[in-house]
Amino acid sequence: MPRAYPAEFRAGAVALVRAGKEQKQTATELGIHPVTLSKWVKQDRVDRGEIPGLSSTESAELRAARRRIRELETELVIIRQAAKFLGEDRPRPKGSSR
């Protein structure tokens, strides 16, 4: 799993690049991979509306929604298995009040 950098560190690195410092040199000085810094700068540009893409806020909301969908799908599988085990998955006869 990639190492997580604090938000302040990321913001500072992006600020250096936005101030005109070369990306590769900045990455080397900060001890991070140049591609990592490049991704941060690109995401900053998306967040500022300079280029099209999914903003950080939208991305976080989408991740949360996908996680919730997975949870609900898992719950549904469990409920269906329980209903099948209890014999409640068969159709009821017409006129049944149960």
N, C-alpha and C positions, 0 to 999 in steps of 0.2 A: 504494500500500500504506500502511495506517495506520502512524503512528509508534509504535514500541515504547517503552513506559515501563518503567523498572526496577521490579522487584517491591517494593523498599523504598519507592519513590515512591508506588506504588499503595496499599500497606498504610498509609502515612502519611496519604494523602488519605482513605481509608476510615475510618481511626481518627478523623480530625477530624469527619467526618460522624456517626460513632457517638457521639462525645462531645457532640453536640448542635448543631454548627455547621451552618448552612443549606447545602444542596448547591450551589445556584446561586452563592452567595457564595464558597464554597470553591473551586469550579471556576474562577471568574473570578480569584481570587487566585493560584491555582496555574498559570494559563495553559492550562487544558485545557477541552475542550468539556463543557458540563453533561451531555449525553447519555452521554459517555464515563464520567464519574464516576458517573452513575446506574447504568450497566451494571456497574461495579466494585462498587458498593454492593449491587446485586442479587445478583451472584455471591458476594459475601461472606456474604450472608444464606443462600444455598443451601448454601455450604460449612459454615456453622454449624448447618445443619439447621432454620433458622427457617421456611423456605419450601421446597416441593418443587421438585426440579429436578436436573439433572446436575451433580455436583460437579466441581471443577477437575481432580481426580485422575482421575475417571471419564472426563471429557472428553479428557484427554491420552491415556489408554489407548485410547479409541475412535478418536482420530485416528491413533495408531500402528497400530492393527489395520487400519483402512481403507487406510492407506498400504501395509502389508504385503500386503493383498489385491490392491491394484492392481499391485504388483510381481509377485506370483505369477500374476495373470491375464496380464500382459505376457509373462512367461516361458512360460506355456502356449501363447500365440499363436505365439511364436517356435518352440517345439518342434513344434507342429502344422504350421507352414509348412515346417520342415525335413523332417519326416516325409513330407509331401506331395511335396516336391521330390525326396526320395530314393526315392519310390515305396513307402514303408512304410505308407501309409495304406490300402492295399487289403487285404481279408481274405485270409488264408492258406487254401490248400486243406485239406480235412479230412484228418487223418492226417499233416500236415506236422510235422516235428520241429524246424523252424527257429524 
